[in-house]
Amino acid sequence: MASSTGPGTGVSDQVRNVLFATQSSSLDVFYDIAQAMRKHRDLERIAFYVSEESHFERFSEQTPDIESDSYTLLKEWEVVRDSLSHQPDMAELRRFEEALDIDSLWSVIVADRRVYGGPCNTIHQDYVQRFNHERMLSILSLSCRRMGQLFDDVKPDLVAGFICVTMGDYLSYLFAKARGIPYLNLRPTRVANCIYAGGSIREWSESFVRKYHDKSGFTPSGEAVEQATDYLTTVQQTHARYEGIIQAAGMPPQTSRPSRRSKLALVKRFFEMAIIDLGKFFSDDWNRHRPGMLESYWFLKIQRPMRARRIRWVFRNEYVYEKDLPDLDYAFFPLHAEPEMQINVHNSRYLNQIEAVRCVAASLPVGMKLLVKEHPWTIGRRTVGYYRKLLEIPNVRLVAPQVESRPLITHARLMAMISGSIALEAAMVGKPVVTLGTALFNILPSTMICSLPPVEELGERIRELLKVYEYEEEPLVRYFATVIDQSIPIDWYSRLLRRPESMARGESYEIRTEMSEREKQIKGVARYLLHRIDELYGARDN
């Protein structure tokens, strides 16, 4: 793993002002990281871009000093509110595009599901337009202006965030890059619980790719190689589980048939939320940046499970089940959850996954079927009509949602998807893989993975891959060893974000142990970020 001890002399010694781009509960994490950083550096100014009002309200009640002069805040919901009275200045937007060195700032809007998507897209797939084009441009224009003001006021020496799913994530990266300010983007590697900090929001990290290919200049540690070999063997023998994964199931996560008592509790909670939402609706600060509590509760607790059961009933005779797999000649295509960073940020040309499926299905060898499986997180979030459109494609079949991915990979002749960790798992167990979009593991040999094929050449590239495919273990071991060597083992979702499933402890001693471990990992991330600044920016190499 990357060193998590205190960094030596370097760029990190100059860090005095820090800007964190946060999303909902990651505010808690980055606030704690900032406190841990103060033990290593004499921080003068700390700023936060905060994107979710309801979580911020809860956080500020527990941590009131966040609103003090000790911190500088840019609140996304205020930008959205103020955009109502703001007229977009196209000349100003073009100046921002030139200054930020980006072909089109529109990608900033596409990256943020709450602006580009429908009003309920945070709880289910929603294509209903929330803002018209003019309003989106107003939001973008005002966001650029206020982010520039934030950088002018704080003068950050470091900008950091976790993945990229909001306007603030994207713009903070663009402003940091344009002004030559060190930037670090934390992201899960999907290799066990390894978290990696790169110098870009992009899936491709130039420094990582160079290290992977530079066999003479970079050698992963012996410990990393040993761990990589063990990890590869474990995945080949079992599965590629990693922290935060959702297992396959026929129903949405954490869904079960409610008892009579729980039904009464649901009704009581429903009316409690109705009263809260009505109070907000008639207040001056009503914010539709996210669905109301009542709307979310209704969908997640009632409508989504009902829809999942209906979908399962409607397609019960059309699903492919595990027992059917050995008799089929097929390619396997797992759907992405929507909205998702892999699509909205890295591969926006595939925002319509149905058309991506259609392209692959039309390019397969004659007689081969394309088996499409829903993402476990999305069960009950899409309508029956979505799956019917998929089934209108002649050689497409739907897989029963409770079927695990491993048997689907095992019996497949080919794996195809936009981008995702299941494709890497398929490569690990000896299956040819086609990735339509960008993915870090696209750097593996072209005899194992066909990456970013032009649509008009997709059929030809698939046939060529099936012809020349050759499994190689050494590139996989080097890939995982490089990941392990450059990252840090952190339970980001379960410990740092305090997801309920990890914190449901029965004994107070276990809770204290959990919190002690969380504090230890927070300190580790703070040291790791400072270490990575020196690694990536000591020679201005990111």
N, C-alpha and C positions, 0 to 999 in steps of 0.2 A: 504494500500500500504506500501511497505518497506519504512523505514525512508529515507528521502532525505535531512535531515539536516546534518550539519557537523558532521562527525564521532568523537567519543571520542578517548581516547588513545588506541592504539592497533597496529596491524601489519601495518596499513596504515600510521602510523606516520613515518615509516622507508622508505617510498617510496621517492626515489630521482631520479631514472632512470626508464623511462617507454618506452616500445616498443608496438606500435600499428600495427596490421596486417590489411591492408585496401584493399578495392576492389573498383575501379573506384571512384564514388562520395562519398563513405564513407570516403575517404581521407579528404574531406572538414569537415565532421562531427568530425572525431577524431582529426584533427588539432584544431578545435574550442574547443573540450573537453580538449585537452592538455592546451590551454590557460586558460580555466576555472579552471583546476586543480592547476595551478600555484598560484591561489588566496588562495588555502588551503594548499599547500605543496611547499616547496622550491625545485622545480625540477631542477636537474643539467643537465641531458641528456634526450633527447627525440628522439626516433627513429621511423621510419615508414618503413614497408614493403609495397611497392606500386606495383600494378599488372597491371595497364592499362596505356600505354604510352600516348595515345591521350588525355585522361582526365588529366593526370599529366602535359602535356604541357600547357593546358588551365589554370590549377590551378596555375602553377608556374608563368604564366604571370600576374595573379591577385595577387599572394602572392609570390613575388620573394625571400623572406627570407627563403623559404623552402629549397632552394639550398645553403644556407649559412652554416657556421660552427656550427650554433645553433642546427642543426638537422643532424642525421645520417640516410642515406637512403639505402635501398636494393631494386633495381629495377628488377622486374621479367623479363621484356623483355630483359635486358642485360644478365641475366642468360641464357635465351633461345638462344640468339644470340651467346654467347660465347661457348655454348655447341657444336656448329659446329666443333670446333677445340679441343674438350675435349673428351678423351677416358674414358668410364666408368671403374671404378676400382671395380670389384665385391667383392674383399676382403674388401675394404673400406666400401662398402655398407653393407656387413654383420656385420662389426664392428659398423656401425651406428645403424643397427637393434638391436644389443645387447645393445648398450649404451642407446638407446631410448626406449628399452623394448617394441618392437612391433614385432608381428609375421612376418609381411611382409610390407616393405616400398612401395610395389607396390600399396597399397591402397592410398598412397599420390598422385600418378599419376592419378588413377581412379577418385579421388575427383575433379581434375581440368579439366573441360570440354574442355578448350582451348588446352590442351596437349593431353588428351586421346581421345577426339572427333575429328570430322572432321574440316576442316578449316573454315566452315561457320556455325558451330553448335551454335554460339551465336545468330544467326538470324533465323535459321530453323533446323529441325532435320537432322543431317548430319553424316552418318556413314562412309563416305570416310576417310580413314586413312591419317592424315596429316603428322605424324612422324612415322618412322618405330620403331621397338622394341629397336634397338640399340640406336637410337637418344633419345628415351624416357629415357633410362637408363642413358645416358649422362646428360640429363636435371636433372634427379633425383639426380645423384651423385654430380653434381656441386651445385645444390640447397641445399643439405645437408651440403656441405662444407662451402658455403657462409653464410648459416643461423647460423652454428656453430661459424664462425668468427664474425658475427654480435653480437651474445650473448657474446662472449669473449670481444669484444670492448666496448659494451654499458653496460654490467653487469646489466641488468634490474632487478628492484625490483618488477615490475608488467608487465605482458604481457596481452594485451586485443585485442579483435577482435569482429566482428559481423558475426554470423553463421560461416559456413566453406564451401567455394566453390573454394578455390585456394590452390596451393601447400604451399604458405606462411602461410595461415591460419592453415593448418594441421601441418606443421613443427614447427611453433612457439609454438603451443600447446605441441607437443612432446618434444621439447627442454626444455620448461618451466617445464613440469612435471618431466622430467628426472633430472633436476637440482634443483628441489624443490623450484621453483619460483612461487609465486601466479599468477594464470591465471584466467581470466574472459572472458566468451564468451556471448555476448549479443545476444538475439534471441527473435523474436516475439512469444508470447504465443498463438496467435489466439483467445485470450479472449479480446474482445474490442481492446483497444490500449495498453495493458499491455506488457511491455518489461521486460524480465527476464535475469539476469546475473548468469550463472552457472560456475562451475569450470572445465568444460569439453566441448569438441566440440560435444559430444554424445547427442543424444536425451534424453537419461536417465541421470538425474542429481541425484546422490546418496543422496545429502543433501535434495533435494526436496522429493524424495521417502520416506526417513526416516521420514521427518516431517509429510508427509501425513499419514503414518501408525502409528506414535507414538501419539496416542490419549491422552495418559496420560502425555506426556512430552511437546507436542506442541498443543496450542490452538490458531487458527486464531482469530484476533481481532473481536469484535462484529461488527465493521463497515465493515470488509471484508466479514463476514458471510452474513450481510444484502445485500451488493452489489452482492455477489454470488447468493443469492436467487432471487434478482431482475433480474440478468442477465439470470439465468435459465428460469424464467418465461417469460421474453421478447423473448428469442430464441424459446421457445415452442409455443408462440403465433404468432411470425413473422418469423424470420430467423436469422442465425448466421453470420451477416455481421461484418467484422472487418476491421481495417485500412489496405489498400493496396489490398483489394479483387477485383477481376475482375468479373463483372456480366456476366451471360449467355447471349449469343447473336448468331445470325446466321452468323455474320461476325467478323473479327478481331477487337480488341478494337480500337476506334477512326477511324473507317473506314466508309466512305460515298462515294456516287458516286460524282466524281469531276465535277465541272462546267467547262465551256469552259475556263474561266479565270484561274482557278486553274490548268487545264491541261497545259496551256501555262507556268504557274509558275513551274510546275513539270519538264517540258522539260528544262527550263532555269536552274533550280537547278541541274538537271542531268548533263548538260554540264559543269557547274561550278565545280562540284565534279570530273568529268572526268579529267579536267585540273589539279586539286589538286593532284589526285591519280597518274596521269602520272608523275607529278613532283617528287613525292615521290619515284615512281618506279625506276626512273633513278638516284636517289640520293644514297649516300653511306649508309644512315641509314634506308633504306626501311625495314619495319617490318611487317611480316605477322602473328603476334601474334593475330591479329583480322582482320576480313574482311575489305577491303577498304571502304571508305565513299560511293563511287559510287555503290559498290556491295550491301552494306547494304540498301542504298536508293532505288536501283532497286527492291530488294526483298520486303522490308517493304511497299513501296508505290505503287508498280505496280504488281509484281509477286504474293505476298501473297494474296491481295484481289482477284486477278483473280483466283488463285488456290482455295480459299475459295468458290467462286461462282461456280466453276466447281464441287467441291466436293458436294456442296449442290444440284446441278442439277443431278449428277450421282446417288446419293443415295436417291433422293426425294421420290421414291416409296418403298424404303426399310427401311426408318427411322420409328422409333416409335415416335408418337407424344403424347402430354399430354392427348388428348381425348382417346387414346388407353389404358392408364395405368390401369383404374379400371377393365378391362376385362382380365388382364394378371396375371399369377402366376410367379413371377420373383424375382431374386436377383439383386441388383444394384451395379455396379462396375464403379466408376469414374476413368478415367485415370489421371496419373500425367503428368505435363509438363515435357519435356525432353530438355536438361539435367536439373536435379534438385538435390538439396542437399539431399532430402529424399531418393532418389535412389542412386546417386553416392557416397554418404558418409555413410548414415545410413543403406541402404538396397541394397548393390551392387549386391547381388545374384539375384535381380529382375531388372537388367538393361534392359532385354528384357521383356517388359510389355505384349507383345502378348502371351508369354509362361506363364506368371502369370495368364492372363485371361483364357488360355487353362486349367491350373490346377484347377482353381475355377469352370469353366464350367463343367469339367469332374467329379467334386466331388459333384455336386448339386443333391438333390432328383429327382427321375425320374419325368419328365414332367415339371420341373421348368426351365425357361429361364434365361439367364444372360444378362441384359441390360447394355451396355457399353456406357458411355458418355464421349465425348472429354472435356479436360480442356479448359476453355474459352481463356486462354492465348495462347494455341497451335493451335487455329483455323487457318487454312491456312499454318501451319508450317510443317505438314506431307503430304505425297503424297497420292493420291487415292489408290495406291497399298497397303499402310499400312492398310487401312480400309477393303480392299478386303480380306486381310489375316485374319483379325479378323472375317469377315463374313464366312470364310471357316470352322470355328468351328461350328458344327451343331446347338447347342442351344444358340448361341450368336446373339443378335440383337443390332443394333446401334440406339442411341437416337438422335433425331434432336438437333443440338447444341443450338438452342434458348430455349429449354425447361429448366426451372429452376430446381435446384436440390431438392427443398422442395417437390413438388408433386411426384417426383421420390422416395423420401424417404418415403413419406406418404403411398403410395400404395405398397411398396416393402414388401416382407416377410422377407427379409434378406439384410443386407448391407455388402459388402466385398470390401476391397481395400488393397493396400500395406501399406500406412500410410498417414493420412491427416485429416484436420479439419472437412471435411464432415462426416467422420466416427464418430467423437465426436458429431456432431450435430444429427446424427441418434440415437446415444445412449441417447441423451437428450430428444428426442421425442418418446422414447419407442420402438426402433427397435433393434433386435439382431445384433451384429456387429462382423465380422471376420476381424482381421488385420494380414496380412501376414508378415509384418515387424515390426520394433521397433517404438513405439510411446509412449509419456509420459503418455497418458491416458490409456495405457495398464494396469496400476495399478488399474483400476476400477474392480469390482467383476467379476469373471469368469462366473457368471450367466448372465452377461450383455454383456461381450466382450470375444471372444475367440481369444487369441493373440499368434502369432508365432507358429502356428500349423505345425508339420512336414508334408511335402507334402504327404507322404504315408498314413498319418492319417487324411488328410483334410476332406474327405467325412464323416468319422466317427465323427469327432469333430463338423462338421456342423450339423449333425443330432442330436447330443447330445445337442448342444446349443439351437436348435429349441425346443427340448423337455423340457429342464430345465429353459429356459429363464424366468427371473423375473426382472421387472423394480424396481430400488431402487433410491430414490431421495437423501437420506442422503449422500451416497458416492460422488454423483455429486456435491452437495453443498460444501462438504469438499474439493473436488478437486479444484473447482473454488475459494473457499476462500483461499486455500493455495497458488494458483497462484497469486491472488490479493495481499495477505499479503506479498509475497516475491518479488514482482515486482514493477515497477514504470510506471505510465501512461505517455506515450510519443508518439507523432505523428512522428514516425521514418521516414516513407516513405514520407508523405505529407509535413511536416515542415522541419525536419532535412536534408533530402535528397533533399528538394526543388523540388519535382516532379511537372511538369508543371501544372497538373490539380488543384493543391492546391494553386499555386502562381498566377493564372490568375485572378488578381483583377483589377477592373476598377478604383478604387479611390486610390490616393496616401496615404490617411489616413489609408485605409485598408492595404495597403502594409506595412506601418510603423508599424501598429499593428501586422501584421504577423511576421515581423522581430523581433519585441520586444518579441513576444511569443516564437519565435525560440531561441532567446538568453536565455530566462528564462528556456526553456526546456534543452538547452545545459548545463547550470549550474546545473540543477537538475540531469542530467545523471552523471556529474562529481562527485557530492556529493554521488550519489547512488553507483558508482563504488568503491569509497573509503569506504563507509559503508559496501559494500558486501565483501571487502577484510577482514575486521574485523570479519564479520559474518562467512565466510567460512574458513578463515585461522587463526583466532585468536587461535583456538584449533587444527589447521591443519586438519580440517574436511571438505573435499570437495567432 
